[in-house]
Amino acid sequence: MGSYKGDFISGDMSPDKKEFTIRKIKNTPAYSVWNEKQLRTMYDQLTKVKNSGEDFLVMTYGMFPIPLNRNEIERFHEDLRAVLSQTEQL
């Protein structure tokens, strides 16, 4: 299992299951396991938001809203791209 510490998210890669366990989102402790399809779906959604020019997004983690500004959207997008590239190489 490899670790990933990005600018916006951090967690652990599970090479045998092609899953990413998120341990931190936006400097907030978290625990969520995303498979490759979930990672791709979130990446695609963030791509649409980035390309639309939106400056603000609210995502939810459980019942807690996590507001994201433009800079955070871009950082999250880049981190997901990096995680996906590692997942696809497994």
PyMOL Python script that loads the backbone (N, CA, C, O; Angstrom):
from pymol import cmd

cmd.read_pdbstr("""\
ATOM      1  N   MET A   1       0.863  -1.178   0.000  1.00  0.00           N
ATOM      2  CA  MET A   1       0.000   0.000   0.000  1.00  0.00           C
ATOM      3  C   MET A   1       0.903   1.233   0.000  1.00  0.00           C
ATOM      4  O   MET A   1       1.788   1.356   0.847  1.00  0.00           O
ATOM      5  N   GLY A   2       0.685   2.129  -0.934  1.00  0.00           N
ATOM      6  CA  GLY A   2       1.459   3.345  -1.010  1.00  0.00           C
ATOM      7  C   GLY A   2       0.676   4.530  -0.487  1.00  0.00           C
ATOM      8  O   GLY A   2      -0.555   4.550  -0.526  1.00  0.00           O
ATOM      9  N   SER A   3       1.400   5.506  -0.002  1.00  0.00           N
ATOM     10  CA  SER A   3       0.759   6.723   0.504  1.00  0.00           C
ATOM     11  C   SER A   3       0.802   7.813  -0.548  1.00  0.00           C
ATOM     12  O   SER A   3       1.698   7.847  -1.391  1.00  0.00           O
ATOM     13  N   TYR A   4      -0.169   8.696  -0.488  1.00  0.00           N
ATOM     14  CA  TYR A   4      -0.197   9.877  -1.348  1.00  0.00           C
ATOM     15  C   TYR A   4      -0.483  11.078  -0.463  1.00  0.00           C
ATOM     16  O   TYR A   4      -1.463  11.094   0.282  1.00  0.00           O
ATOM     17  N   LYS A   5       0.379  12.083  -0.551  1.00  0.00           N
ATOM     18  CA  LYS A   5       0.159  13.325   0.189  1.00  0.00           C
ATOM     19  C   LYS A   5       0.169  14.455  -0.814  1.00  0.00           C
ATOM     20  O   LYS A   5       1.224  14.920  -1.247  1.00  0.00           O
ATOM     21  N   GLY A   6      -1.019  14.888  -1.174  1.00  0.00           N
ATOM     22  CA  GLY A   6      -1.147  15.953  -2.144  1.00  0.00           C
ATOM     23  C   GLY A   6      -1.338  17.303  -1.482  1.00  0.00           C
ATOM     24  O   GLY A   6      -1.234  17.439  -0.263  1.00  0.00           O
ATOM     25  N   ASP A   7      -1.611  18.274  -2.289  1.00  0.00           N
ATOM     26  CA  ASP A   7      -1.822  19.634  -1.824  1.00  0.00           C
ATOM     27  C   ASP A   7      -3.179  19.791  -1.145  1.00  0.00           C
ATOM     28  O   ASP A   7      -3.352  20.658  -0.288  1.00  0.00           O
ATOM     29  N   PHE A   8      -4.138  18.953  -1.526  1.00  0.00           N
ATOM     30  CA  PHE A   8      -5.504  19.098  -1.036  1.00  0.00           C
ATOM     31  C   PHE A   8      -6.028  17.843  -0.346  1.00  0.00           C
ATOM     32  O   PHE A   8      -6.786  17.936   0.620  1.00  0.00           O
ATOM     33  N   ILE A   9      -5.631  16.678  -0.834  1.00  0.00           N
ATOM     34  CA  ILE A   9      -6.048  15.416  -0.213  1.00  0.00           C
ATOM     35  C   ILE A   9      -4.821  14.556   0.072  1.00  0.00           C
ATOM     36  O   ILE A   9      -3.778  14.697  -0.566  1.00  0.00           O
ATOM     37  N   SER A  10      -4.972  13.673   1.034  1.00  0.00           N
ATOM     38  CA  SER A  10      -3.938  12.680   1.288  1.00  0.00           C
ATOM     39  C   SER A  10      -4.608  11.382   1.688  1.00  0.00           C
ATOM     40  O   SER A  10      -5.741  11.366   2.169  1.00  0.00           O
ATOM     41  N   GLY A  11      -3.880  10.289   1.478  1.00  0.00           N
ATOM     42  CA  GLY A  11      -4.448   8.994   1.806  1.00  0.00           C
ATOM     43  C   GLY A  11      -3.540   7.866   1.376  1.00  0.00           C
ATOM     44  O   GLY A  11      -2.346   8.055   1.145  1.00  0.00           O
ATOM     45  N   ASP A  12      -4.129   6.690   1.273  1.00  0.00           N
ATOM     46  CA  ASP A  12      -3.375   5.481   0.975  1.00  0.00           C
ATOM     47  C   ASP A  12      -3.942   4.769  -0.246  1.00  0.00           C
ATOM     48  O   ASP A  12      -5.155   4.640  -0.408  1.00  0.00           O
ATOM     49  N   MET A  13      -3.027   4.309  -1.102  1.00  0.00           N
ATOM     50  CA  MET A  13      -3.396   3.533  -2.276  1.00  0.00           C
ATOM     51  C   MET A  13      -3.402   2.058  -1.902  1.00  0.00           C
ATOM     52  O   MET A  13      -2.516   1.593  -1.186  1.00  0.00           O
ATOM     53  N   SER A  14      -4.384   1.334  -2.377  1.00  0.00           N
ATOM     54  CA  SER A  14      -4.451  -0.111  -2.187  1.00  0.00           C
ATOM     55  C   SER A  14      -4.293  -0.759  -3.554  1.00  0.00           C
ATOM     56  O   SER A  14      -5.272  -0.895  -4.288  1.00  0.00           O
ATOM     57  N   PRO A  15      -3.064  -1.164  -3.911  1.00  0.00           N
ATOM     58  CA  PRO A  15      -2.820  -1.663  -5.261  1.00  0.00           C
ATOM     59  C   PRO A  15      -3.613  -2.912  -5.623  1.00  0.00           C
ATOM     60  O   PRO A  15      -3.991  -3.086  -6.782  1.00  0.00           O
ATOM     61  N   ASP A  16      -3.870  -3.781  -4.657  1.00  0.00           N
ATOM     62  CA  ASP A  16      -4.582  -5.011  -4.981  1.00  0.00           C
ATOM     63  C   ASP A  16      -6.055  -4.776  -5.283  1.00  0.00           C
ATOM     64  O   ASP A  16      -6.662  -5.543  -6.030  1.00  0.00           O
ATOM     65  N   LYS A  17      -6.637  -3.721  -4.710  1.00  0.00           N
ATOM     66  CA  LYS A  17      -8.059  -3.458  -4.925  1.00  0.00           C
ATOM     67  C   LYS A  17      -8.317  -2.234  -5.804  1.00  0.00           C
ATOM     68  O   LYS A  17      -9.464  -1.936  -6.139  1.00  0.00           O
ATOM     69  N   LYS A  18      -7.258  -1.533  -6.173  1.00  0.00           N
ATOM     70  CA  LYS A  18      -7.394  -0.294  -6.940  1.00  0.00           C
ATOM     71  C   LYS A  18      -8.339   0.677  -6.242  1.00  0.00           C
ATOM     72  O   LYS A  18      -9.273   1.210  -6.841  1.00  0.00           O
ATOM     73  N   GLU A  19      -8.065   0.889  -4.965  1.00  0.00           N
ATOM     74  CA  GLU A  19      -8.853   1.818  -4.159  1.00  0.00           C
ATOM     75  C   GLU A  19      -7.930   2.849  -3.530  1.00  0.00           C
ATOM     76  O   GLU A  19      -6.735   2.617  -3.342  1.00  0.00           O
ATOM     77  N   PHE A  20      -8.514   3.980  -3.215  1.00  0.00           N
ATOM     78  CA  PHE A  20      -7.793   5.045  -2.531  1.00  0.00           C
ATOM     79  C   PHE A  20      -8.552   5.371  -1.250  1.00  0.00           C
ATOM     80  O   PHE A  20      -9.729   5.729  -1.292  1.00  0.00           O
ATOM     81  N   THR A  21      -7.876   5.245  -0.120  1.00  0.00           N
ATOM     82  CA  THR A  21      -8.473   5.585   1.164  1.00  0.00           C
ATOM     83  C   THR A  21      -8.073   7.011   1.505  1.00  0.00           C
ATOM     84  O   THR A  21      -6.903   7.295   1.764  1.00  0.00           O
ATOM     85  N   ILE A  22      -9.049   7.898   1.503  1.00  0.00           N
ATOM     86  CA  ILE A  22      -8.795   9.303   1.808  1.00  0.00           C
ATOM     87  C   ILE A  22      -8.679   9.457   3.319  1.00  0.00           C
ATOM     88  O   ILE A  22      -9.556   9.027   4.068  1.00  0.00           O
ATOM     89  N   ARG A  23      -7.591  10.072   3.752  1.00  0.00           N
ATOM     90  CA  ARG A  23      -7.348  10.300   5.179  1.00  0.00           C
ATOM     91  C   ARG A  23      -7.512  11.768   5.568  1.00  0.00           C
ATOM     92  O   ARG A  23      -7.749  12.100   6.729  1.00  0.00           O
ATOM     93  N   LYS A  24      -7.380  12.639   4.563  1.00  0.00           N
ATOM     94  CA  LYS A  24      -7.493  14.070   4.842  1.00  0.00           C
ATOM     95  C   LYS A  24      -8.002  14.788   3.602  1.00  0.00           C
ATOM     96  O   LYS A  24      -7.524  14.541   2.495  1.00  0.00           O
ATOM     97  N   ILE A  25      -8.975  15.679   3.789  1.00  0.00           N
ATOM     98  CA  ILE A  25      -9.491  16.538   2.728  1.00  0.00           C
ATOM     99  C   ILE A  25      -9.428  17.965   3.241  1.00  0.00           C
ATOM    100  O   ILE A  25      -9.990  18.279   4.290  1.00  0.00           O
ATOM    101  N   LYS A  26      -8.743  18.831   2.502  1.00  0.00           N
ATOM    102  CA  LYS A  26      -8.683  20.247   2.873  1.00  0.00           C
ATOM    103  C   LYS A  26      -8.269  20.411   4.337  1.00  0.00           C
ATOM    104  O   LYS A  26      -8.910  21.137   5.096  1.00  0.00           O
ATOM    105  N   ASN A  27      -7.198  19.731   4.717  1.00  0.00           N
ATOM    106  CA  ASN A  27      -6.650  19.778   6.078  1.00  0.00           C
ATOM    107  C   ASN A  27      -7.620  19.310   7.151  1.00  0.00           C
ATOM    108  O   ASN A  27      -7.421  19.604   8.330  1.00  0.00           O
ATOM    109  N   THR A  28      -8.668  18.584   6.765  1.00  0.00           N
ATOM    110  CA  THR A  28      -9.639  18.048   7.711  1.00  0.00           C
ATOM    111  C   THR A  28      -9.509  16.529   7.731  1.00  0.00           C
ATOM    112  O   THR A  28      -9.587  15.897   6.677  1.00  0.00           O
ATOM    113  N   PRO A  29      -9.312  15.927   8.907  1.00  0.00           N
ATOM    114  CA  PRO A  29      -9.240  14.468   8.962  1.00  0.00           C
ATOM    115  C   PRO A  29     -10.502  13.843   8.369  1.00  0.00           C
ATOM    116  O   PRO A  29     -11.614  14.316   8.602  1.00  0.00           O
ATOM    117  N   ALA A  30     -10.311  12.785   7.609  1.00  0.00           N
ATOM    118  CA  ALA A  30     -11.433  12.126   6.944  1.00  0.00           C
ATOM    119  C   ALA A  30     -11.132  10.643   6.821  1.00  0.00           C
ATOM    120  O   ALA A  30      -9.994  10.209   7.003  1.00  0.00           O
ATOM    121  N   TYR A  31     -12.147   9.885   6.516  1.00  0.00           N
ATOM    122  CA  TYR A  31     -11.960   8.474   6.187  1.00  0.00           C
ATOM    123  C   TYR A  31     -13.026   8.100   5.167  1.00  0.00           C
ATOM    124  O   TYR A  31     -14.218   8.062   5.472  1.00  0.00           O
ATOM    125  N   SER A  32     -12.576   7.830   3.967  1.00  0.00           N
ATOM    126  CA  SER A  32     -13.486   7.428   2.909  1.00  0.00           C
ATOM    127  C   SER A  32     -12.700   6.589   1.907  1.00  0.00           C
ATOM    128  O   SER A  32     -11.578   6.943   1.543  1.00  0.00           O
ATOM    129  N   VAL A  33     -13.278   5.489   1.464  1.00  0.00           N
ATOM    130  CA  VAL A  33     -12.617   4.617   0.499  1.00  0.00           C
ATOM    131  C   VAL A  33     -13.298   4.784  -0.853  1.00  0.00           C
ATOM    132  O   VAL A  33     -14.497   4.541  -0.991  1.00  0.00           O
ATOM    133  N   TRP A  34     -12.512   5.206  -1.859  1.00  0.00           N
ATOM    134  CA  TRP A  34     -13.032   5.419  -3.208  1.00  0.00           C
ATOM    135  C   TRP A  34     -12.396   4.407  -4.142  1.00  0.00           C
ATOM    136  O   TRP A  34     -11.181   4.210  -4.132  1.00  0.00           O
ATOM    137  N   ASN A  35     -13.237   3.764  -4.956  1.00  0.00           N
ATOM    138  CA  ASN A  35     -12.689   2.876  -5.978  1.00  0.00           C
ATOM    139  C   ASN A  35     -12.333   3.713  -7.212  1.00  0.00           C
ATOM    140  O   ASN A  35     -12.562   4.922  -7.249  1.00  0.00           O
ATOM    141  N   GLU A  36     -11.776   3.049  -8.204  1.00  0.00           N
ATOM    142  CA  GLU A  36     -11.316   3.768  -9.398  1.00  0.00           C
ATOM    143  C   GLU A  36     -12.460   4.501 -10.101  1.00  0.00           C
ATOM    144  O   GLU A  36     -12.272   5.611 -10.599  1.00  0.00           O
ATOM    145  N   LYS A  37     -13.633   3.888 -10.144  1.00  0.00           N
ATOM    146  CA  LYS A  37     -14.785   4.524 -10.794  1.00  0.00           C
ATOM    147  C   LYS A  37     -15.205   5.793 -10.040  1.00  0.00           C
ATOM    148  O   LYS A  37     -15.523   6.805 -10.664  1.00  0.00           O
ATOM    149  N   GLN A  38     -15.207   5.743  -8.720  1.00  0.00           N
ATOM    150  CA  GLN A  38     -15.573   6.920  -7.925  1.00  0.00           C
ATOM    151  C   GLN A  38     -14.546   8.035  -8.096  1.00  0.00           C
ATOM    152  O   GLN A  38     -14.906   9.208  -8.192  1.00  0.00           O
ATOM    153  N   LEU A  39     -13.274   7.669  -8.135  1.00  0.00           N
ATOM    154  CA  LEU A  39     -12.225   8.664  -8.371  1.00  0.00           C
ATOM    155  C   LEU A  39     -12.425   9.335  -9.726  1.00  0.00           C
ATOM    156  O   LEU A  39     -12.335  10.557  -9.845  1.00  0.00           O
ATOM    157  N   ARG A  40     -12.697   8.522 -10.749  1.00  0.00           N
ATOM    158  CA  ARG A  40     -12.897   9.044 -12.108  1.00  0.00           C
ATOM    159  C   ARG A  40     -14.121   9.947 -12.168  1.00  0.00           C
ATOM    160  O   ARG A  40     -14.081  10.994 -12.814  1.00  0.00           O
ATOM    161  N   THR A  41     -15.216   9.555 -11.501  1.00  0.00           N
ATOM    162  CA  THR A  41     -16.438  10.364 -11.493  1.00  0.00           C
ATOM    163  C   THR A  41     -16.186  11.724 -10.855  1.00  0.00           C
ATOM    164  O   THR A  41     -16.609  12.747 -11.393  1.00  0.00           O
ATOM    165  N   MET A  42     -15.500  11.745  -9.713  1.00  0.00           N
ATOM    166  CA  MET A  42     -15.206  13.019  -9.048  1.00  0.00           C
ATOM    167  C   MET A  42     -14.271  13.863  -9.903  1.00  0.00           C
ATOM    168  O   MET A  42     -14.453  15.075 -10.013  1.00  0.00           O
ATOM    169  N   TYR A  43     -13.273  13.230 -10.508  1.00  0.00           N
ATOM    170  CA  TYR A  43     -12.354  13.951 -11.385  1.00  0.00           C
ATOM    171  C   TYR A  43     -13.113  14.590 -12.546  1.00  0.00           C
ATOM    172  O   TYR A  43     -12.883  15.754 -12.872  1.00  0.00           O
ATOM    173  N   ASP A  44     -14.014  13.835 -13.171  1.00  0.00           N
ATOM    174  CA  ASP A  44     -14.798  14.356 -14.294  1.00  0.00           C
ATOM    175  C   ASP A  44     -15.695  15.511 -13.861  1.00  0.00           C
ATOM    176  O   ASP A  44     -15.842  16.490 -14.593  1.00  0.00           O
ATOM    177  N   GLN A  45     -16.296  15.405 -12.676  1.00  0.00           N
ATOM    178  CA  GLN A  45     -17.140  16.497 -12.171  1.00  0.00           C
ATOM    179  C   GLN A  45     -16.316  17.753 -11.918  1.00  0.00           C
ATOM    180  O   GLN A  45     -16.746  18.859 -12.247  1.00  0.00           O
ATOM    181  N   LEU A  46     -15.137  17.583 -11.334  1.00  0.00           N
ATOM    182  CA  LEU A  46     -14.276  18.741 -11.094  1.00  0.00           C
ATOM    183  C   LEU A  46     -13.786  19.352 -12.405  1.00  0.00           C
ATOM    184  O   LEU A  46     -13.614  20.567 -12.499  1.00  0.00           O
ATOM    185  N   THR A  47     -13.561  18.513 -13.412  1.00  0.00           N
ATOM    186  CA  THR A  47     -13.166  19.019 -14.729  1.00  0.00           C
ATOM    187  C   THR A  47     -14.261  19.913 -15.299  1.00  0.00           C
ATOM    188  O   THR A  47     -13.978  20.985 -15.836  1.00  0.00           O
ATOM    189  N   LYS A  48     -15.514  19.472 -15.182  1.00  0.00           N
ATOM    190  CA  LYS A  48     -16.643  20.274 -15.670  1.00  0.00           C
ATOM    191  C   LYS A  48     -16.740  21.599 -14.928  1.00  0.00           C
ATOM    192  O   LYS A  48     -16.964  22.643 -15.541  1.00  0.00           O
ATOM    193  N   VAL A  49     -16.571  21.560 -13.616  1.00  0.00           N
ATOM    194  CA  VAL A  49     -16.639  22.794 -12.816  1.00  0.00           C
ATOM    195  C   VAL A  49     -15.508  23.737 -13.220  1.00  0.00           C
ATOM    196  O   VAL A  49     -15.731  24.933 -13.403  1.00  0.00           O
ATOM    197  N   LYS A  50     -14.293  23.198 -13.359  1.00  0.00           N
ATOM    198  CA  LYS A  50     -13.150  24.024 -13.773  1.00  0.00           C
ATOM    199  C   LYS A  50     -13.400  24.677 -15.124  1.00  0.00           C
ATOM    200  O   LYS A  50     -13.157  25.871 -15.299  1.00  0.00           O
ATOM    201  N   ASN A  51     -13.888  23.889 -16.077  1.00  0.00           N
ATOM    202  CA  ASN A  51     -14.101  24.389 -17.434  1.00  0.00           C
ATOM    203  C   ASN A  51     -15.272  25.355 -17.538  1.00  0.00           C
ATOM    204  O   ASN A  51     -15.335  26.154 -18.473  1.00  0.00           O
ATOM    205  N   SER A  52     -16.198  25.289 -16.592  1.00  0.00           N
ATOM    206  CA  SER A  52     -17.358  26.186 -16.619  1.00  0.00           C
ATOM    207  C   SER A  52     -17.011  27.578 -16.100  1.00  0.00           C
ATOM    208  O   SER A  52     -17.771  28.527 -16.295  1.00  0.00           O
ATOM    209  N   GLY A  53     -15.863  27.695 -15.441  1.00  0.00           N
ATOM    210  CA  GLY A  53     -15.475  28.992 -14.898  1.00  0.00           C
ATOM    211  C   GLY A  53     -16.058  29.277 -13.527  1.00  0.00           C
ATOM    212  O   GLY A  53     -15.886  30.374 -12.995  1.00  0.00           O
ATOM    213  N   GLU A  54     -16.747  28.301 -12.946  1.00  0.00           N
ATOM    214  CA  GLU A  54     -17.311  28.490 -11.607  1.00  0.00           C
ATOM    215  C   GLU A  54     -16.188  28.790 -10.621  1.00  0.00           C
ATOM    216  O   GLU A  54     -15.100  28.221 -10.705  1.00  0.00           O
ATOM    217  N   ASP A  55     -16.470  29.686  -9.692  1.00  0.00           N
ATOM    218  CA  ASP A  55     -15.474  30.065  -8.701  1.00  0.00           C
ATOM    219  C   ASP A  55     -15.724  29.447  -7.339  1.00  0.00           C
ATOM    220  O   ASP A  55     -14.934  29.654  -6.418  1.00  0.00           O
ATOM    221  N   PHE A  56     -16.805  28.693  -7.191  1.00  0.00           N
ATOM    222  CA  PHE A  56     -17.158  28.177  -5.881  1.00  0.00           C
ATOM    223  C   PHE A  56     -17.914  26.862  -6.028  1.00  0.00           C
ATOM    224  O   PHE A  56     -18.720  26.701  -6.944  1.00  0.00           O
ATOM    225  N   LEU A  57     -17.656  25.938  -5.135  1.00  0.00           N
ATOM    226  CA  LEU A  57     -18.310  24.636  -5.146  1.00  0.00           C
ATOM    227  C   LEU A  57     -18.461  24.175  -3.705  1.00  0.00           C
ATOM    228  O   LEU A  57     -17.567  24.385  -2.886  1.00  0.00           O
ATOM    229  N   VAL A  58     -19.578  23.557  -3.398  1.00  0.00           N
ATOM    230  CA  VAL A  58     -19.752  22.948  -2.081  1.00  0.00           C
ATOM    231  C   VAL A  58     -19.915  21.454  -2.288  1.00  0.00           C
ATOM    232  O   VAL A  58     -20.851  21.003  -2.947  1.00  0.00           O
ATOM    233  N   MET A  59     -18.987  20.690  -1.714  1.00  0.00           N
ATOM    234  CA  MET A  59     -19.137  19.239  -1.743  1.00  0.00           C
ATOM    235  C   MET A  59     -19.457  18.781  -0.332  1.00  0.00           C
ATOM    236  O   MET A  59     -19.184  19.497   0.632  1.00  0.00           O
ATOM    237  N   THR A  60     -20.019  17.623  -0.207  1.00  0.00           N
ATOM    238  CA  THR A  60     -20.361  17.136   1.124  1.00  0.00           C
ATOM    239  C   THR A  60     -19.514  15.927   1.475  1.00  0.00           C
ATOM    240  O   THR A  60     -19.214  15.085   0.629  1.00  0.00           O
ATOM    241  N   TYR A  61     -19.146  15.867   2.717  1.00  0.00           N
ATOM    242  CA  TYR A  61     -18.463  14.711   3.273  1.00  0.00           C
ATOM    243  C   TYR A  61     -19.351  14.228   4.402  1.00  0.00           C
ATOM    244  O   TYR A  61     -19.377  14.819   5.481  1.00  0.00           O
ATOM    245  N   GLY A  62     -20.078  13.153   4.150  1.00  0.00           N
ATOM    246  CA  GLY A  62     -21.092  12.736   5.111  1.00  0.00           C
ATOM    247  C   GLY A  62     -22.175  13.792   5.127  1.00  0.00           C
ATOM    248  O   GLY A  62     -22.799  14.064   4.101  1.00  0.00           O
ATOM    249  N   MET A  63     -22.398  14.377   6.260  1.00  0.00           N
ATOM    250  CA  MET A  63     -23.407  15.433   6.380  1.00  0.00           C
ATOM    251  C   MET A  63     -22.773  16.812   6.454  1.00  0.00           C
ATOM    252  O   MET A  63     -23.475  17.814   6.596  1.00  0.00           O
ATOM    253  N   PHE A  64     -21.440  16.871   6.359  1.00  0.00           N
ATOM    254  CA  PHE A  64     -20.742  18.135   6.519  1.00  0.00           C
ATOM    255  C   PHE A  64     -20.424  18.764   5.166  1.00  0.00           C
ATOM    256  O   PHE A  64     -19.790  18.128   4.325  1.00  0.00           O
ATOM    257  N   PRO A  65     -20.853  20.002   4.948  1.00  0.00           N
ATOM    258  CA  PRO A  65     -20.497  20.684   3.697  1.00  0.00           C
ATOM    259  C   PRO A  65     -19.043  21.149   3.740  1.00  0.00           C
ATOM    260  O   PRO A  65     -18.558  21.619   4.769  1.00  0.00           O
ATOM    261  N   ILE A  66     -18.366  21.011   2.616  1.00  0.00           N
ATOM    262  CA  ILE A  66     -16.995  21.495   2.493  1.00  0.00           C
ATOM    263  C   ILE A  66     -16.971  22.492   1.344  1.00  0.00           C
ATOM    264  O   ILE A  66     -16.993  22.095   0.178  1.00  0.00           O
ATOM    265  N   PRO A  67     -16.924  23.797   1.664  1.00  0.00           N
ATOM    266  CA  PRO A  67     -16.879  24.800   0.592  1.00  0.00           C
ATOM    267  C   PRO A  67     -15.493  24.827  -0.062  1.00  0.00           C
ATOM    268  O   PRO A  67     -14.470  24.752   0.619  1.00  0.00           O
ATOM    269  N   LEU A  68     -15.481  24.933  -1.383  1.00  0.00           N
ATOM    270  CA  LEU A  68     -14.234  24.992  -2.138  1.00  0.00           C
ATOM    271  C   LEU A  68     -14.219  26.240  -3.005  1.00  0.00           C
ATOM    272  O   LEU A  68     -15.163  26.496  -3.752  1.00  0.00           O
ATOM    273  N   ASN A  69     -13.144  27.016  -2.904  1.00  0.00           N
ATOM    274  CA  ASN A  69     -12.992  28.152  -3.806  1.00  0.00           C
ATOM    275  C   ASN A  69     -12.263  27.679  -5.069  1.00  0.00           C
ATOM    276  O   ASN A  69     -11.886  26.511  -5.174  1.00  0.00           O
ATOM    277  N   ARG A  70     -12.073  28.570  -6.003  1.00  0.00           N
ATOM    278  CA  ARG A  70     -11.482  28.214  -7.303  1.00  0.00           C
ATOM    279  C   ARG A  70     -10.109  27.552  -7.139  1.00  0.00           C
ATOM    280  O   ARG A  70      -9.827  26.537  -7.775  1.00  0.00           O
ATOM    281  N   ASN A  71      -9.277  28.117  -6.303  1.00  0.00           N
ATOM    282  CA  ASN A  71      -7.944  27.574  -6.070  1.00  0.00           C
ATOM    283  C   ASN A  71      -8.024  26.160  -5.504  1.00  0.00           C
ATOM    284  O   ASN A  71      -7.267  25.284  -5.922  1.00  0.00           O
ATOM    285  N   GLU A  72      -8.927  25.931  -4.563  1.00  0.00           N
ATOM    286  CA  GLU A  72      -9.086  24.608  -3.962  1.00  0.00           C
ATOM    287  C   GLU A  72      -9.639  23.602  -4.968  1.00  0.00           C
ATOM    288  O   GLU A  72      -9.246  22.435  -4.961  1.00  0.00           O
ATOM    289  N   ILE A  73     -10.541  24.047  -5.825  1.00  0.00           N
ATOM    290  CA  ILE A  73     -11.069  23.175  -6.882  1.00  0.00           C
ATOM    291  C   ILE A  73      -9.917  22.700  -7.770  1.00  0.00           C
ATOM    292  O   ILE A  73      -9.829  21.519  -8.104  1.00  0.00           O
ATOM    293  N   GLU A  74      -9.048  23.617  -8.145  1.00  0.00           N
ATOM    294  CA  GLU A  74      -7.925  23.276  -9.014  1.00  0.00           C
ATOM    295  C   GLU A  74      -6.938  22.350  -8.315  1.00  0.00           C
ATOM    296  O   GLU A  74      -6.429  21.413  -8.931  1.00  0.00           O
ATOM    297  N   ARG A  75      -6.661  22.598  -7.037  1.00  0.00           N
ATOM    298  CA  ARG A  75      -5.745  21.739  -6.279  1.00  0.00           C
ATOM    299  C   ARG A  75      -6.320  20.335  -6.109  1.00  0.00           C
ATOM    300  O   ARG A  75      -5.597  19.348  -6.248  1.00  0.00           O
ATOM    301  N   PHE A  76      -7.613  20.241  -5.810  1.00  0.00           N
ATOM    302  CA  PHE A  76      -8.288  18.952  -5.660  1.00  0.00           C
ATOM    303  C   PHE A  76      -8.254  18.191  -6.986  1.00  0.00           C
ATOM    304  O   PHE A  76      -7.994  16.988  -7.012  1.00  0.00           O
ATOM    305  N   HIS A  77      -8.517  18.896  -8.076  1.00  0.00           N
ATOM    306  CA  HIS A  77      -8.493  18.307  -9.418  1.00  0.00           C
ATOM    307  C   HIS A  77      -7.107  17.728  -9.717  1.00  0.00           C
ATOM    308  O   HIS A  77      -6.997  16.607 -10.213  1.00  0.00           O
ATOM    309  N   GLU A  78      -6.064  18.479  -9.418  1.00  0.00           N
ATOM    310  CA  GLU A  78      -4.692  18.016  -9.669  1.00  0.00           C
ATOM    311  C   GLU A  78      -4.355  16.796  -8.819  1.00  0.00           C
ATOM    312  O   GLU A  78      -3.734  15.850  -9.302  1.00  0.00           O
ATOM    313  N   ASP A  79      -4.764  16.821  -7.555  1.00  0.00           N
ATOM    314  CA  ASP A  79      -4.509  15.671  -6.686  1.00  0.00           C
ATOM    315  C   ASP A  79      -5.222  14.424  -7.202  1.00  0.00           C
ATOM    316  O   ASP A  79      -4.640  13.339  -7.210  1.00  0.00           O
ATOM    317  N   LEU A  80      -6.472  14.567  -7.629  1.00  0.00           N
ATOM    318  CA  LEU A  80      -7.195  13.414  -8.164  1.00  0.00           C
ATOM    319  C   LEU A  80      -6.547  12.891  -9.441  1.00  0.00           C
ATOM    320  O   LEU A  80      -6.505  11.683  -9.672  1.00  0.00           O
ATOM    321  N   ARG A  81      -6.042  13.801 -10.266  1.00  0.00           N
ATOM    322  CA  ARG A  81      -5.337  13.378 -11.484  1.00  0.00           C
ATOM    323  C   ARG A  81      -4.123  12.527 -11.108  1.00  0.00           C
ATOM    324  O   ARG A  81      -3.871  11.492 -11.724  1.00  0.00           O
ATOM    325  N   ALA A  82      -3.381  12.965 -10.101  1.00  0.00           N
ATOM    326  CA  ALA A  82      -2.200  12.222  -9.662  1.00  0.00           C
ATOM    327  C   ALA A  82      -2.580  10.859  -9.084  1.00  0.00           C
ATOM    328  O   ALA A  82      -1.920   9.860  -9.372  1.00  0.00           O
ATOM    329  N   VAL A  83      -3.623  10.810  -8.283  1.00  0.00           N
ATOM    330  CA  VAL A  83      -4.075   9.540  -7.702  1.00  0.00           C
ATOM    331  C   VAL A  83      -4.547   8.599  -8.808  1.00  0.00           C
ATOM    332  O   VAL A  83      -4.211   7.414  -8.804  1.00  0.00           O
ATOM    333  N   LEU A  84      -5.321   9.124  -9.750  1.00  0.00           N
ATOM    334  CA  LEU A  84      -5.797   8.296 -10.865  1.00  0.00           C
ATOM    335  C   LEU A  84      -4.637   7.755 -11.692  1.00  0.00           C
ATOM    336  O   LEU A  84      -4.675   6.603 -12.125  1.00  0.00           O
ATOM    337  N   SER A  85      -3.622   8.559 -11.914  1.00  0.00           N
ATOM    338  CA  SER A  85      -2.491   8.085 -12.712  1.00  0.00           C
ATOM    339  C   SER A  85      -1.780   6.945 -11.990  1.00  0.00           C
ATOM    340  O   SER A  85      -1.280   6.023 -12.635  1.00  0.00           O
ATOM    341  N   GLN A  86      -1.729   6.995 -10.663  1.00  0.00           N
ATOM    342  CA  GLN A  86      -1.136   5.893  -9.899  1.00  0.00           C
ATOM    343  C   GLN A  86      -2.038   4.662  -9.948  1.00  0.00           C
ATOM    344  O   GLN A  86      -1.548   3.540 -10.077  1.00  0.00           O
ATOM    345  N   THR A  87      -3.342   4.863  -9.847  1.00  0.00           N
ATOM    346  CA  THR A  87      -4.299   3.756  -9.864  1.00  0.00           C
ATOM    347  C   THR A  87      -4.254   3.032 -11.203  1.00  0.00           C
ATOM    348  O   THR A  87      -4.292   1.803 -11.254  1.00  0.00           O
ATOM    349  N   GLU A  88      -4.172   3.798 -12.281  1.00  0.00           N
ATOM    350  CA  GLU A  88      -4.190   3.202 -13.615  1.00  0.00           C
ATOM    351  C   GLU A  88      -2.906   2.447 -13.924  1.00  0.00           C
ATOM    352  O   GLU A  88      -2.885   1.609 -14.825  1.00  0.00           O
ATOM    353  N   GLN A  89      -1.828   2.733 -13.185  1.00  0.00           N
ATOM    354  CA  GLN A  89      -0.564   2.036 -13.400  1.00  0.00           C
ATOM    355  C   GLN A  89      -0.500   0.725 -12.631  1.00  0.00           C
ATOM    356  O   GLN A  89       0.410  -0.075 -12.846  1.00  0.00           O
ATOM    357  N   LEU A  90      -1.454   0.500 -11.740  1.00  0.00           N
ATOM    358  CA  LEU A  90      -1.413  -0.710 -10.908  1.00  0.00           C
ATOM    359  C   LEU A  90      -1.694  -1.949 -11.735  1.00  0.00           C
ATOM    360  O   LEU A  90      -1.700  -3.058 -11.202  1.00  0.00           O
TER     361      LEU A  90
END
""", "prot")
cmd.dss("prot")
cmd.show_as("cartoon", "prot")
cmd.util.cbc("prot")
cmd.orient("prot")
